[in-house]
Every structure is written in C-alpha cells, then in structure tokens.
Amino acid sequence: LFVCSHNSARSQLAAALWTARTGGVATSAGTHPADRVHPEAVAASLRAGLDLSHAEPRMLSADAHGEFVVTVCDQAHEELDPEPGWWHWSLPDPVEDGRAAAFDAVITELDDRISAVAN
C-alpha cells in the first residue's frame, strides 16, 4: 500500500509501477484524497507505459495496519503513526511544480526504488 496525502500522483504512480515491475498487487490511498488523479500524473503514467486513466483517489482506511505500507509523502508520514516495518520514501510533490518533467522525475525515482527493493 502506497500512501500520500492527496492520493493524486505519487502514491498512484508508485502502485502502478509496483504492479508493473513486480507482478504483485499494489494499491494506494491518501490521508486527504483529492477529487481526481492529477491529469499530469495520468499523462506521465502513459509516457511510462502505465495507465492511470481509470484510477481514483481513495481514503486511507484503518485496516491498513498489518499491510506492507510505504509513505511517499512527508505530510502523510508525519500525520500517521507509522507501525514498525512501514517504509518512508520522501519524494517531492510534482503537483506543486506542475510541469511534466516533475512527474517524470517522480516516476524515475520510484522506478529506481522499486527496482532496488524488488530485486
């Protein structure tokens, strides 16, 4: 489970990449979900060979405890009371930047981290 505050970019991209690279099932959620996945995240996913066109932000539920959780946002990490074994990957929010390059950079960083963990 990948978590960020709005579940509109980083966590959505991380879950899609995890599924694509490992074949394992990954999901995402947010502490304060946005109304939609950011359009630039959808566009970046397509450039990376992924598809977020049908993804929807969802609220982090209380049953996340016990799952393998990775927070990809400092705000979400600080809001939550991480359980032992949860990971934190601090990634800049590409929504704040808004440029396609920022979203592509997040995908590259996530891909590097997932590749390092999955191998």
Phi and psi in radians as a Rosetta constraint file:
Dihedral C 1 N 2 CA 2 C 2 CIRCULARHARMONIC -1.796 0.35
Dihedral N 2 CA 2 C 2 N 3 CIRCULARHARMONIC 2.307 0.35
Dihedral C 2 N 3 CA 3 C 3 CIRCULARHARMONIC -2.206 0.35
Dihedral N 3 CA 3 C 3 N 4 CIRCULARHARMONIC 2.332 0.35
Dihedral C 3 N 4 CA 4 C 4 CIRCULARHARMONIC -2.447 0.35
Dihedral N 4 CA 4 C 4 N 5 CIRCULARHARMONIC 3.063 0.35
Dihedral C 4 N 5 CA 5 C 5 CIRCULARHARMONIC -1.160 0.35
Dihedral N 5 CA 5 C 5 N 6 CIRCULARHARMONIC -0.857 0.35
Dihedral C 5 N 6 CA 6 C 6 CIRCULARHARMONIC -1.735 0.35
Dihedral N 6 CA 6 C 6 N 7 CIRCULARHARMONIC -0.205 0.35
Dihedral C 6 N 7 CA 7 C 7 CIRCULARHARMONIC 0.941 0.35
Dihedral N 7 CA 7 C 7 N 8 CIRCULARHARMONIC 0.654 0.35
Dihedral C 7 N 8 CA 8 C 8 CIRCULARHARMONIC -2.023 0.35
Dihedral N 8 CA 8 C 8 N 9 CIRCULARHARMONIC -0.126 0.35
Dihedral C 8 N 9 CA 9 C 9 CIRCULARHARMONIC -2.609 0.35
Dihedral N 9 CA 9 C 9 N 10 CIRCULARHARMONIC -1.400 0.35
Dihedral C 9 N 10 CA 10 C 10 CIRCULARHARMONIC -0.975 0.35
Dihedral N 10 CA 10 C 10 N 11 CIRCULARHARMONIC -0.888 0.35
Dihedral C 10 N 11 CA 11 C 11 CIRCULARHARMONIC -1.201 0.35
Dihedral N 11 CA 11 C 11 N 12 CIRCULARHARMONIC -0.615 0.35
Dihedral C 11 N 12 CA 12 C 12 CIRCULARHARMONIC -1.125 0.35
Dihedral N 12 CA 12 C 12 N 13 CIRCULARHARMONIC -0.798 0.35
Dihedral C 12 N 13 CA 13 C 13 CIRCULARHARMONIC -1.131 0.35
Dihedral N 13 CA 13 C 13 N 14 CIRCULARHARMONIC -0.709 0.35
Dihedral C 13 N 14 CA 14 C 14 CIRCULARHARMONIC -1.091 0.35
Dihedral N 14 CA 14 C 14 N 15 CIRCULARHARMONIC -0.776 0.35
Dihedral C 14 N 15 CA 15 C 15 CIRCULARHARMONIC -1.123 0.35
Dihedral N 15 CA 15 C 15 N 16 CIRCULARHARMONIC -0.739 0.35
Dihedral C 15 N 16 CA 16 C 16 CIRCULARHARMONIC -1.128 0.35
Dihedral N 16 CA 16 C 16 N 17 CIRCULARHARMONIC -0.739 0.35
Dihedral C 16 N 17 CA 17 C 17 CIRCULARHARMONIC -1.134 0.35
Dihedral N 17 CA 17 C 17 N 18 CIRCULARHARMONIC -0.765 0.35
Dihedral C 17 N 18 CA 18 C 18 CIRCULARHARMONIC -1.004 0.35
Dihedral N 18 CA 18 C 18 N 19 CIRCULARHARMONIC -0.835 0.35
Dihedral C 18 N 19 CA 19 C 19 CIRCULARHARMONIC -1.074 0.35
Dihedral N 19 CA 19 C 19 N 20 CIRCULARHARMONIC -0.781 0.35
Dihedral C 19 N 20 CA 20 C 20 CIRCULARHARMONIC -1.181 0.35
Dihedral N 20 CA 20 C 20 N 21 CIRCULARHARMONIC -0.703 0.35
Dihedral C 20 N 21 CA 21 C 21 CIRCULARHARMONIC -1.453 0.35
Dihedral N 21 CA 21 C 21 N 22 CIRCULARHARMONIC -0.554 0.35
Dihedral C 21 N 22 CA 22 C 22 CIRCULARHARMONIC -1.881 0.35
Dihedral N 22 CA 22 C 22 N 23 CIRCULARHARMONIC -0.349 0.35
Dihedral C 22 N 23 CA 23 C 23 CIRCULARHARMONIC 1.399 0.35
Dihedral N 23 CA 23 C 23 N 24 CIRCULARHARMONIC -0.067 0.35
Dihedral C 23 N 24 CA 24 C 24 CIRCULARHARMONIC -1.492 0.35
Dihedral N 24 CA 24 C 24 N 25 CIRCULARHARMONIC 2.784 0.35
Dihedral C 24 N 25 CA 25 C 25 CIRCULARHARMONIC -1.477 0.35
Dihedral N 25 CA 25 C 25 N 26 CIRCULARHARMONIC 2.299 0.35
Dihedral C 25 N 26 CA 26 C 26 CIRCULARHARMONIC -2.322 0.35
Dihedral N 26 CA 26 C 26 N 27 CIRCULARHARMONIC 2.600 0.35
Dihedral C 26 N 27 CA 27 C 27 CIRCULARHARMONIC -2.229 0.35
Dihedral N 27 CA 27 C 27 N 28 CIRCULARHARMONIC 3.050 0.35
Dihedral C 27 N 28 CA 28 C 28 CIRCULARHARMONIC -2.489 0.35
Dihedral N 28 CA 28 C 28 N 29 CIRCULARHARMONIC 2.791 0.35
Dihedral C 28 N 29 CA 29 C 29 CIRCULARHARMONIC -2.776 0.35
Dihedral N 29 CA 29 C 29 N 30 CIRCULARHARMONIC 2.928 0.35
Dihedral C 29 N 30 CA 30 C 30 CIRCULARHARMONIC -2.327 0.35
Dihedral N 30 CA 30 C 30 N 31 CIRCULARHARMONIC 2.725 0.35
Dihedral C 30 N 31 CA 31 C 31 CIRCULARHARMONIC -1.389 0.35
Dihedral N 31 CA 31 C 31 N 32 CIRCULARHARMONIC -0.449 0.35
Dihedral C 31 N 32 CA 32 C 32 CIRCULARHARMONIC -2.499 0.35
Dihedral N 32 CA 32 C 32 N 33 CIRCULARHARMONIC 1.276 0.35
Dihedral C 32 N 33 CA 33 C 33 CIRCULARHARMONIC -1.036 0.35
Dihedral N 33 CA 33 C 33 N 34 CIRCULARHARMONIC 2.480 0.35
Dihedral C 33 N 34 CA 34 C 34 CIRCULARHARMONIC -1.291 0.35
Dihedral N 34 CA 34 C 34 N 35 CIRCULARHARMONIC 3.024 0.35
Dihedral C 34 N 35 CA 35 C 35 CIRCULARHARMONIC -1.289 0.35
Dihedral N 35 CA 35 C 35 N 36 CIRCULARHARMONIC -0.456 0.35
Dihedral C 35 N 36 CA 36 C 36 CIRCULARHARMONIC -2.717 0.35
Dihedral N 36 CA 36 C 36 N 37 CIRCULARHARMONIC 2.849 0.35
Dihedral C 36 N 37 CA 37 C 37 CIRCULARHARMONIC -1.229 0.35
Dihedral N 37 CA 37 C 37 N 38 CIRCULARHARMONIC 2.392 0.35
Dihedral C 37 N 38 CA 38 C 38 CIRCULARHARMONIC -1.066 0.35
Dihedral N 38 CA 38 C 38 N 39 CIRCULARHARMONIC 2.347 0.35
Dihedral C 38 N 39 CA 39 C 39 CIRCULARHARMONIC -0.990 0.35
Dihedral N 39 CA 39 C 39 N 40 CIRCULARHARMONIC -0.610 0.35
Dihedral C 39 N 40 CA 40 C 40 CIRCULARHARMONIC -1.222 0.35
Dihedral N 40 CA 40 C 40 N 41 CIRCULARHARMONIC -0.504 0.35
Dihedral C 40 N 41 CA 41 C 41 CIRCULARHARMONIC -1.194 0.35
Dihedral N 41 CA 41 C 41 N 42 CIRCULARHARMONIC -0.702 0.35
Dihedral C 41 N 42 CA 42 C 42 CIRCULARHARMONIC -1.096 0.35
Dihedral N 42 CA 42 C 42 N 43 CIRCULARHARMONIC -0.801 0.35
Dihedral C 42 N 43 CA 43 C 43 CIRCULARHARMONIC -1.098 0.35
Dihedral N 43 CA 43 C 43 N 44 CIRCULARHARMONIC -0.748 0.35
Dihedral C 43 N 44 CA 44 C 44 CIRCULARHARMONIC -1.133 0.35
Dihedral N 44 CA 44 C 44 N 45 CIRCULARHARMONIC -0.653 0.35
Dihedral C 44 N 45 CA 45 C 45 CIRCULARHARMONIC -1.085 0.35
Dihedral N 45 CA 45 C 45 N 46 CIRCULARHARMONIC -0.719 0.35
Dihedral C 45 N 46 CA 46 C 46 CIRCULARHARMONIC -1.142 0.35
Dihedral N 46 CA 46 C 46 N 47 CIRCULARHARMONIC -0.675 0.35
Dihedral C 46 N 47 CA 47 C 47 CIRCULARHARMONIC -1.102 0.35
Dihedral N 47 CA 47 C 47 N 48 CIRCULARHARMONIC -0.510 0.35
Dihedral C 47 N 48 CA 48 C 48 CIRCULARHARMONIC -1.608 0.35
Dihedral N 48 CA 48 C 48 N 49 CIRCULARHARMONIC 0.086 0.35
Dihedral C 48 N 49 CA 49 C 49 CIRCULARHARMONIC 1.439 0.35
Dihedral N 49 CA 49 C 49 N 50 CIRCULARHARMONIC 0.333 0.35
Dihedral C 49 N 50 CA 50 C 50 CIRCULARHARMONIC -1.978 0.35
Dihedral N 50 CA 50 C 50 N 51 CIRCULARHARMONIC 3.041 0.35
Dihedral C 50 N 51 CA 51 C 51 CIRCULARHARMONIC -2.493 0.35
Dihedral N 51 CA 51 C 51 N 52 CIRCULARHARMONIC 1.914 0.35
Dihedral C 51 N 52 CA 52 C 52 CIRCULARHARMONIC -1.836 0.35
Dihedral N 52 CA 52 C 52 N 53 CIRCULARHARMONIC 0.250 0.35
Dihedral C 52 N 53 CA 53 C 53 CIRCULARHARMONIC -1.092 0.35
Dihedral N 53 CA 53 C 53 N 54 CIRCULARHARMONIC -0.406 0.35
Dihedral C 53 N 54 CA 54 C 54 CIRCULARHARMONIC -1.921 0.35
Dihedral N 54 CA 54 C 54 N 55 CIRCULARHARMONIC 0.088 0.35
Dihedral C 54 N 55 CA 55 C 55 CIRCULARHARMONIC -1.274 0.35
Dihedral N 55 CA 55 C 55 N 56 CIRCULARHARMONIC 2.557 0.35
Dihedral C 55 N 56 CA 56 C 56 CIRCULARHARMONIC -2.338 0.35
Dihedral N 56 CA 56 C 56 N 57 CIRCULARHARMONIC 2.384 0.35
Dihedral C 56 N 57 CA 57 C 57 CIRCULARHARMONIC -1.076 0.35
Dihedral N 57 CA 57 C 57 N 58 CIRCULARHARMONIC 2.550 0.35
Dihedral C 57 N 58 CA 58 C 58 CIRCULARHARMONIC -2.447 0.35
Dihedral N 58 CA 58 C 58 N 59 CIRCULARHARMONIC 2.740 0.35
Dihedral C 58 N 59 CA 59 C 59 CIRCULARHARMONIC -1.344 0.35
Dihedral N 59 CA 59 C 59 N 60 CIRCULARHARMONIC 2.418 0.35
Dihedral C 59 N 60 CA 60 C 60 CIRCULARHARMONIC -1.133 0.35
Dihedral N 60 CA 60 C 60 N 61 CIRCULARHARMONIC 2.211 0.35
Dihedral C 60 N 61 CA 61 C 61 CIRCULARHARMONIC -1.712 0.35
Dihedral N 61 CA 61 C 61 N 62 CIRCULARHARMONIC 2.820 0.35
Dihedral C 61 N 62 CA 62 C 62 CIRCULARHARMONIC -1.143 0.35
Dihedral N 62 CA 62 C 62 N 63 CIRCULARHARMONIC -0.366 0.35
Dihedral C 62 N 63 CA 63 C 63 CIRCULARHARMONIC -1.404 0.35
Dihedral N 63 CA 63 C 63 N 64 CIRCULARHARMONIC 0.163 0.35
Dihedral C 63 N 64 CA 64 C 64 CIRCULARHARMONIC -1.205 0.35
Dihedral N 64 CA 64 C 64 N 65 CIRCULARHARMONIC -0.340 0.35
Dihedral C 64 N 65 CA 65 C 65 CIRCULARHARMONIC -1.100 0.35
Dihedral N 65 CA 65 C 65 N 66 CIRCULARHARMONIC 2.341 0.35
Dihedral C 65 N 66 CA 66 C 66 CIRCULARHARMONIC 1.702 0.35
Dihedral N 66 CA 66 C 66 N 67 CIRCULARHARMONIC -0.310 0.35
Dihedral C 66 N 67 CA 67 C 67 CIRCULARHARMONIC -1.453 0.35
Dihedral N 67 CA 67 C 67 N 68 CIRCULARHARMONIC 2.857 0.35
Dihedral C 67 N 68 CA 68 C 68 CIRCULARHARMONIC -1.367 0.35
Dihedral N 68 CA 68 C 68 N 69 CIRCULARHARMONIC 1.975 0.35
Dihedral C 68 N 69 CA 69 C 69 CIRCULARHARMONIC -2.049 0.35
Dihedral N 69 CA 69 C 69 N 70 CIRCULARHARMONIC 2.378 0.35
Dihedral C 69 N 70 CA 70 C 70 CIRCULARHARMONIC -2.200 0.35
Dihedral N 70 CA 70 C 70 N 71 CIRCULARHARMONIC 2.046 0.35
Dihedral C 70 N 71 CA 71 C 71 CIRCULARHARMONIC -1.500 0.35
Dihedral N 71 CA 71 C 71 N 72 CIRCULARHARMONIC 2.355 0.35
Dihedral C 71 N 72 CA 72 C 72 CIRCULARHARMONIC -2.020 0.35
Dihedral N 72 CA 72 C 72 N 73 CIRCULARHARMONIC 0.284 0.35
Dihedral C 72 N 73 CA 73 C 73 CIRCULARHARMONIC -2.493 0.35
Dihedral N 73 CA 73 C 73 N 74 CIRCULARHARMONIC 2.261 0.35
Dihedral C 73 N 74 CA 74 C 74 CIRCULARHARMONIC -1.075 0.35
Dihedral N 74 CA 74 C 74 N 75 CIRCULARHARMONIC -0.695 0.35
Dihedral C 74 N 75 CA 75 C 75 CIRCULARHARMONIC -1.062 0.35
Dihedral N 75 CA 75 C 75 N 76 CIRCULARHARMONIC -0.824 0.35
Dihedral C 75 N 76 CA 76 C 76 CIRCULARHARMONIC -1.129 0.35
Dihedral N 76 CA 76 C 76 N 77 CIRCULARHARMONIC -0.721 0.35
Dihedral C 76 N 77 CA 77 C 77 CIRCULARHARMONIC -1.053 0.35
Dihedral N 77 CA 77 C 77 N 78 CIRCULARHARMONIC -0.726 0.35
Dihedral C 77 N 78 CA 78 C 78 CIRCULARHARMONIC -1.280 0.35
Dihedral N 78 CA 78 C 78 N 79 CIRCULARHARMONIC -0.515 0.35
Dihedral C 78 N 79 CA 79 C 79 CIRCULARHARMONIC -1.262 0.35
Dihedral N 79 CA 79 C 79 N 80 CIRCULARHARMONIC -0.607 0.35
Dihedral C 79 N 80 CA 80 C 80 CIRCULARHARMONIC -1.530 0.35
Dihedral N 80 CA 80 C 80 N 81 CIRCULARHARMONIC 2.863 0.35
Dihedral C 80 N 81 CA 81 C 81 CIRCULARHARMONIC -1.856 0.35
Dihedral N 81 CA 81 C 81 N 82 CIRCULARHARMONIC 1.511 0.35
Dihedral C 81 N 82 CA 82 C 82 CIRCULARHARMONIC -1.015 0.35
Dihedral N 82 CA 82 C 82 N 83 CIRCULARHARMONIC 2.375 0.35
Dihedral C 82 N 83 CA 83 C 83 CIRCULARHARMONIC -1.412 0.35
Dihedral N 83 CA 83 C 83 N 84 CIRCULARHARMONIC 2.751 0.35
Dihedral C 83 N 84 CA 84 C 84 CIRCULARHARMONIC -0.996 0.35
Dihedral N 84 CA 84 C 84 N 85 CIRCULARHARMONIC 2.359 0.35
Dihedral C 84 N 85 CA 85 C 85 CIRCULARHARMONIC 1.718 0.35
Dihedral N 85 CA 85 C 85 N 86 CIRCULARHARMONIC -0.293 0.35
Dihedral C 85 N 86 CA 86 C 86 CIRCULARHARMONIC -1.220 0.35
Dihedral N 86 CA 86 C 86 N 87 CIRCULARHARMONIC 2.562 0.35
Dihedral C 86 N 87 CA 87 C 87 CIRCULARHARMONIC -1.882 0.35
Dihedral N 87 CA 87 C 87 N 88 CIRCULARHARMONIC 2.742 0.35
Dihedral C 87 N 88 CA 88 C 88 CIRCULARHARMONIC -2.305 0.35
Dihedral N 88 CA 88 C 88 N 89 CIRCULARHARMONIC 2.110 0.35
Dihedral C 88 N 89 CA 89 C 89 CIRCULARHARMONIC -1.975 0.35
Dihedral N 89 CA 89 C 89 N 90 CIRCULARHARMONIC 1.795 0.35
Dihedral C 89 N 90 CA 90 C 90 CIRCULARHARMONIC -1.329 0.35
Dihedral N 90 CA 90 C 90 N 91 CIRCULARHARMONIC 1.946 0.35
Dihedral C 90 N 91 CA 91 C 91 CIRCULARHARMONIC -2.165 0.35
Dihedral N 91 CA 91 C 91 N 92 CIRCULARHARMONIC 2.464 0.35
Dihedral C 91 N 92 CA 92 C 92 CIRCULARHARMONIC -1.148 0.35
Dihedral N 92 CA 92 C 92 N 93 CIRCULARHARMONIC 2.587 0.35
Dihedral C 92 N 93 CA 93 C 93 CIRCULARHARMONIC -1.412 0.35
Dihedral N 93 CA 93 C 93 N 94 CIRCULARHARMONIC 1.950 0.35
Dihedral C 93 N 94 CA 94 C 94 CIRCULARHARMONIC -1.209 0.35
Dihedral N 94 CA 94 C 94 N 95 CIRCULARHARMONIC -0.351 0.35
Dihedral C 94 N 95 CA 95 C 95 CIRCULARHARMONIC -1.114 0.35
Dihedral N 95 CA 95 C 95 N 96 CIRCULARHARMONIC -0.665 0.35
Dihedral C 95 N 96 CA 96 C 96 CIRCULARHARMONIC -1.106 0.35
Dihedral N 96 CA 96 C 96 N 97 CIRCULARHARMONIC -0.633 0.35
Dihedral C 96 N 97 CA 97 C 97 CIRCULARHARMONIC -1.345 0.35
Dihedral N 97 CA 97 C 97 N 98 CIRCULARHARMONIC -0.829 0.35
Dihedral C 97 N 98 CA 98 C 98 CIRCULARHARMONIC 1.490 0.35
Dihedral N 98 CA 98 C 98 N 99 CIRCULARHARMONIC -0.286 0.35
Dihedral C 98 N 99 CA 99 C 99 CIRCULARHARMONIC -1.441 0.35
Dihedral N 99 CA 99 C 99 N 100 CIRCULARHARMONIC 2.598 0.35
Dihedral C 99 N 100 CA 100 C 100 CIRCULARHARMONIC -0.962 0.35
Dihedral N 100 CA 100 C 100 N 101 CIRCULARHARMONIC -0.666 0.35
Dihedral C 100 N 101 CA 101 C 101 CIRCULARHARMONIC -1.069 0.35
Dihedral N 101 CA 101 C 101 N 102 CIRCULARHARMONIC -0.591 0.35
Dihedral C 101 N 102 CA 102 C 102 CIRCULARHARMONIC -1.174 0.35
Dihedral N 102 CA 102 C 102 N 103 CIRCULARHARMONIC -0.701 0.35
Dihedral C 102 N 103 CA 103 C 103 CIRCULARHARMONIC -1.185 0.35
Dihedral N 103 CA 103 C 103 N 104 CIRCULARHARMONIC -0.718 0.35
Dihedral C 103 N 104 CA 104 C 104 CIRCULARHARMONIC -1.120 0.35
Dihedral N 104 CA 104 C 104 N 105 CIRCULARHARMONIC -0.653 0.35
Dihedral C 104 N 105 CA 105 C 105 CIRCULARHARMONIC -1.132 0.35
Dihedral N 105 CA 105 C 105 N 106 CIRCULARHARMONIC -0.677 0.35
Dihedral C 105 N 106 CA 106 C 106 CIRCULARHARMONIC -1.131 0.35
Dihedral N 106 CA 106 C 106 N 107 CIRCULARHARMONIC -0.718 0.35
Dihedral C 106 N 107 CA 107 C 107 CIRCULARHARMONIC -1.071 0.35
Dihedral N 107 CA 107 C 107 N 108 CIRCULARHARMONIC -0.773 0.35
Dihedral C 107 N 108 CA 108 C 108 CIRCULARHARMONIC -1.054 0.35
Dihedral N 108 CA 108 C 108 N 109 CIRCULARHARMONIC -0.798 0.35
Dihedral C 108 N 109 CA 109 C 109 CIRCULARHARMONIC -1.110 0.35
Dihedral N 109 CA 109 C 109 N 110 CIRCULARHARMONIC -0.781 0.35
Dihedral C 109 N 110 CA 110 C 110 CIRCULARHARMONIC -1.094 0.35
Dihedral N 110 CA 110 C 110 N 111 CIRCULARHARMONIC -0.752 0.35
Dihedral C 110 N 111 CA 111 C 111 CIRCULARHARMONIC -1.068 0.35
Dihedral N 111 CA 111 C 111 N 112 CIRCULARHARMONIC -0.739 0.35
Dihedral C 111 N 112 CA 112 C 112 CIRCULARHARMONIC -1.081 0.35
Dihedral N 112 CA 112 C 112 N 113 CIRCULARHARMONIC -0.781 0.35
Dihedral C 112 N 113 CA 113 C 113 CIRCULARHARMONIC -1.201 0.35
Dihedral N 113 CA 113 C 113 N 114 CIRCULARHARMONIC -0.737 0.35
Dihedral C 113 N 114 CA 114 C 114 CIRCULARHARMONIC -1.141 0.35
Dihedral N 114 CA 114 C 114 N 115 CIRCULARHARMONIC -0.713 0.35
Dihedral C 114 N 115 CA 115 C 115 CIRCULARHARMONIC -1.087 0.35
Dihedral N 115 CA 115 C 115 N 116 CIRCULARHARMONIC -0.691 0.35
Dihedral C 115 N 116 CA 116 C 116 CIRCULARHARMONIC -1.151 0.35
Dihedral N 116 CA 116 C 116 N 117 CIRCULARHARMONIC -0.648 0.35
Dihedral C 116 N 117 CA 117 C 117 CIRCULARHARMONIC -1.409 0.35
Dihedral N 117 CA 117 C 117 N 118 CIRCULARHARMONIC -0.667 0.35
Dihedral C 117 N 118 CA 118 C 118 CIRCULARHARMONIC -1.336 0.35
Dihedral N 118 CA 118 C 118 N 119 CIRCULARHARMONIC -0.352 0.35
